[in-house]
Amino acid sequence: MSRPAPLVVASEALAGQAADWLAEALRQSLAGGGRCSLALSGGRTTGPIYRTLAQQKLPWERVDFFFADERCVPPEHPESNFLLVEENLLRPLRIPSEQVHRMEGEREDRDAAARDYAAVLPPVLDVVLLGMGEDGHTASLFPGHTALEERERRVLAVVGPKPPPWRLTLTLPVLNAARRVLFAVAGEGKQEAVRRVFAGEELPAARVTNAVWLLDRTAAGQ
Ligand SMILES: O=C(O)[C@H](O)[C@@H](O)[C@H](O)[C@H](O)COP(=O)(O)O
């Protein structure tokens, strides 16, 4: 499939550009006066984006926060995506817990946790922030994993190659139904995966078909 060309920015500008894009996407979603759902990813790239987004003036009281994936660890664990978002976005904005829908990765029955999360997901997510790993994974959808072929279930418990192994992840039907999706990808290590995505290879990240791609120059190979 032909994909719109990515936006490429200097490394030091990526977090600000991503935060501006997310803020504008939220503003557009909130323009009707109702509520808006925002699903967030983990990883090293997103922390600075969240810290910058937390400085944006928005009707945050009308935003409901969700997660694209979560590691199966307690919420206070250093590997927790919830902790990353809590520390860099939710706490600075003083978002009340009623607006935050955490994936309960710590539960022993991971399949039940996945089912329960699917039950609180809105029918269509308004705004989603995704990253991409060096292997082309996104959320916790890893290359060659059967989760990539899931068409019915909206959240799955999966084992991935990137520690910690067990994760909960949104599936492609949910990501491809979302109204506004941004990939924010930085670092030389992503260059090959970016090249393959834009060469048309069906890496997991490439399977999210309705996204805007924001790259820093190193990921873009410039
Ligand atoms: O739980 C996670 O790890 C993320 O959701 C994952 O999909 C991440 O976005 C990519 O692995 C990129 O991570 P970096 O930004 O650290 O390269």
The ligand as a Gaussian input file, in Angstrom:
#p B3LYP/6-31G(d) Opt

LIG

0 1
 O        5.548000      -1.177000      25.656000
 C        6.323000      -0.767000      24.784000
 O        7.530000      -0.987000      24.766000
 C        5.804000       0.121000      23.690000
 O        4.480000       0.246000      23.630000
 C        6.478000      -0.281000      22.420000
 O        5.620000      -0.576000      21.357000
 C        7.375000       0.891000      22.043000
 O        6.576000       1.941000      21.516000
 C        8.420000       0.484000      21.034000
 O        9.091000      -0.654000      21.547000
 C        9.424000       1.622000      20.810000
 O       10.108000       1.817000      22.019000
 P       11.266000       2.930000      22.148000
 O       10.586000       4.239000      22.022000
 O       11.828000       2.685000      23.519000
 O       12.238000       2.653000      21.046000

